[in-house]
Amino acid sequence: MANIAAMNTGLYNPFQNFDFLYKVCFLSGKTFNTPVLQVPLIPKWLLAQAGLSGEEQIQFLDESIRSYNSLVIPVNSEVNEQFLNPLEDKIEAAFAKGYAAVSALPELDLFNWIGKFLYGFVYIEMHAALRKEMTADGLNMSQSLMMKFANLNFMMQNLYTSLEFEDFTPWSITVVKLENEETPFSFRDEINTLTFSLKLKDFGIIACLQDNGTNKRYHQEIVDQIAGKSLTAEQFEEVTARFYYSAYLFNRLPEYTFMPVDGTTYIEAMPLRGNMSKPLFDVWQHKVYAQVLENFWKPWGYVVFEIIKNPEQPMSFFENPCLPNAG
């Protein structure tokens, strides 16, 4: 496996010197002779649209509990003003209008915005880990996980520098319409698999940020079935649970080559199959899926035994469940 600290990508690599101490821009690593600002991770416009105060709390991996308002990431003021704020304005306008506008957004905009959101949590977790361990050498984190995080950061740098994906997209993003047009705001994330979901008003978003579109292809049948249809809350959580479970089953670490040419960095995805003969996903097991689903259906009180009453056909809110073949 490539050593990410030694990779010559021509892009900023925060994992090279473990730059998670709020001293340099999280995205560029530079100051550009301008100040580094502490920017809210959950933007104020989102809190306003969601009707939240910002005092709502979230628990981190180190079991610390912090309010939304206390979560910030360091951003160079020039990068913030010229590149991040215009993105926030675009996402804010789309979220205000709802599903039609959100589903019309370029997927790259959604990738960048979700990437900033999710990577921001990675940054905060890394900062907490560094403070606890005092040195990068003490961090108990796998090389593969750091490589995955570093690749996400590399790709997000398309926001301020010229960067091209060569005949691939690194993400799976699905935007769905919700039946309840007043759905309260909530989000989930799974940092290890870089999976994220959000729902608000009449739309929901499900994203896997480092799978080269594989999870969406894995669930293509159900994705095609729900396209343009309004989902109930239970249906949205069911689809979301499938993506979270398949992201866990995805057994490849995507690798990329970075080629700087005339001021543009071209990113090419290495073949996921490589020299491995086994499928891209480990075997789908309905029993494990039911455990995942129980967590997503918690508001309605469904339990594993009810979900998996028929071991061959787990409970579903879809007439045609389109579940993957189980092992």
N, C-alpha and C positions, 0 to 999 in steps of 0.2 A: 504493500500500500504506500502511496505517495506520502511523503512527510510534508504536511501543509505548511509548516514553518519555513520550509525551504522552497516552496513552489514559487516560481518566477512568473507571476501572472501579469505583472504590470499594474495590478490593482492593489488597493489597501487591504492588508490582512491583519485584522485586530488580534488574531491568535498568535501572531509571530512574537509580539512582546506583551501579550495579554493586556491590551489597552482597554481595561474595563474599570478605570478609576475616575471617570468623569472629567478627565483633563483634555481629551481631544474628541473631535467629532466622531460619533459612532459609525458614520457612513463613509467619511472621507479620510479620517485620521489626520486632518490638516486644520490649521487655524486661518490660513490665507491672510494673516495679520489682522484678522477681525475676531471679535469675541466668540467664545463658545457659550451658547445659551443652554439652559436646562428647560427642555420643552416637554410639556405634558405628554405622557404616553397615550393616555385616553383623551383625545382632544375635547376642548370645551364645547365645541359645536355638537359633538356626539352626545355628551352628557345632557346638553340642552334638548336635543331632539328626543332623547330617551326619557326626559323628565327626571333625571337623577341629580342629586346634590353634589356628588363627587366624594361624599363621606362614606359611601358604600365600601365594604371591605373585601379583600381577597387574600387567600393564604398562599404562601410560596413554599418551595420545596424544603427550605430550612425551617418550615413551620412558623415563620414570622407572619404576622397579619398586618396588612397595610391598607390604607384607604386609596381609592382611585386617584384622588387629588395629589397624593404624595409620590406617585409614580412618574418619574421624569427620565429623559435620556439626553445626553449631551449632543448638541447639534451646532455646527459652525453657523454663525448668523447669516453669512452669505449663501450657504447651501440651503438654509432654512427659508430665506426670503425668496431666492430665485427658483428653487426646485421643489422643496417640500410643501411650502404654503400653496402654490398653484395646484399641486396634487390634492391637498386637503380641500381646497375650494371646490374642485371638480367632484370629489367624492361626497362632500357635504351637499352640494346641489342635487346630486343624483339620489342620495338617501332621503332628502326632503320630498322628492317627487314620488319615490316608491319603486315598486318592481319594474315598471316599464323603463324607467331611466337607469336603474341599477343594472338590469339585464342588457342594456344597450352600451354600457361602458366597455371600452377595450379591456380584454383580460389582463393585459400588461399593467394597466392602471390598478386593477384589483390586486394583482400579484404584488405590486410595489406597496400598496397601502396595507394589505394584510401582512406582507413581509415586514414592513416597519413595525406594525403592531406586535407580531409574534416575535420578531427578533429583539424588540424592545424588552420583552419578558426574558429572553435569553440573556440580554445584557445585564439586566437587574440581578438575575440568578448568578451570573458569572461574577458580578461585583461582590455579591454577598459571599460567594464561595472563596474569592480571593481574600477578602477581609478576614474570613474565618481561618483560612489556611496560611495566610500571610505571604506565601510564595506560590508561584505558578507550579513549581515542582510538586507541591503537596496536593494539587488538584486531582481528585479521583474521577477522571473523565476519560472515556475511551477516545483513541485517536480517530476512530471512524465517526463518532458523534461530533467532535470538533471540526472534522473535515466537512461534515454536512452543514454545520452552522456557518463555517467560513465560506462555503460555496453559495449559501443563501445571501450572505453579505456581499460577496463578489457580484452576484447577479443584480442585487438592488442598486448597485452603483451605476446602472443604466440611467438612474435619475439625474446624475450630474455629469456623466462622461459618455462618450460614444461607445456603445457596446451592442453587439449583434448576436442573437441566437441563430446558429446555423442549422436551419431546417428542423427545428424542434422547439417545443416549449417545455420548460422544466416543471410545470405545474399541472394539476387537475383542479379546475374551478367549475363549480356548478351553482347557478343562481336559480332559485325556484320561487314560484308564486305561492303565497299563503292565503288560506281561506279567510282567516281572521285578519282584517285590515288594521286592527289596533293591537297587534301582537307586541307585548312588552319586550324591551331590549334585553338580550342575554347573549353570552358568548361562551364557548368552550375552546380549549386548546390542549394539544398534547405535544410538548416540546420535543420529546425524543423522536417522534415521527414527523414533526413539523406539520401537524394537521390542525385545522382551525374551522370553527363554524360560528355563525352569527345569525340572529334573527331579530327583526325589527319591523314594525308596521305590517306591510303586506308582502315582505320578501324574506328569504333566507339564503345564506351563502355557505357553501361547504368547499373547503380548499385543502389540498395536499400540495405542499410547496416544493418538494424535492423528489418527485417520482416520474418526471418526464411524461406525464399524462397517463401513466399506467393504471392508476386506480379508477379513473373515469372510464377507461376502456374496459376494465374488469366489470364495471357495473353498467355498461352501456345500455343493456336491455331495459333496466328500470329507469335510467336517465332519459332514454327516448320516450318511454311510456308516460313519464310525468311532465314532459316538455310542454310549457304553456298552460298546464292544468293547475288549479288551485288545490293545495294540499292542506289537510287538517293538521293540527299541531302534532297528533300522534304519528301521522304519515311522515312529516318532516323529520321527527326524531328517529323514526325507523330508518329512513334513508341515511341520515347522518350517522347512525350507529354502524351501518354497513361500511361506510367509508373509514370510520375510525378502526373498525376491526380489520378490514383488508389492508389498511396502512400498517397495522401491526404484523400482518402476515407477509407483507412485501419483504422479500429476503435479499434484495440487492442494495448495494450502496452505489448510487449513480456517481460516475466519475466523468470528468470533463477535461478537455484540452483548451487552453487559453492562448490565443495567438494575436499579439498586438501588431497591427499593420497600418502604417500611415495615420496614426492617431485614433484608430478604432480597434477595440479588442473584440475579436471573434471567439465565441464560445461554441465548441462542438461537443456533443454528447457521445461518450464512448458506448458501444453496444452493450445493452443491459445483460444480454445472454452470455457474452464473453465466451469462455470455454467451459461454462457450466451447463450440464444437460438437464438439471432439475428445473421445474417450472418457476416462474417469477414469484409466485405466491406459494407459501406453505399451505397445507391442506385445510380447507374451510371445515370447521366443525360446528354443527348446529348447537351443540351443548354450550360451547364457549361463546358463540354468537348470542345465545339466549342470555348469558350472564352480562354481556355488554348491553344488550337491549333492556334488561331489567334496570340498569342504571339510567338509561336515557328515558325510560318510561316511568321513572320514579314518581313524577307528579300524579300519575293515574293509579299507582299502587299495584301494577302488574308484577308478579314474582316469577322467578325462573321456572318453577314447577308448572305454572299456568302457561307460560310462553312455550315450553317444550313438552306440553302434554302429549302431543304427537311428535315423537322423536324425529320422524322423517319430514315433518312439515311444521316448522315453528309458526307460532301465531303471527299474523300479519294484518295490517289494515288496508292492504291492497288486494283487489279481486284476483289479480295475477301477480303473485309476489316476486317472480323473476329472481329467486335466490340462486346464488352460485351452487354448483354441485358440491355436495358434502362428501368427506372421506369417511 
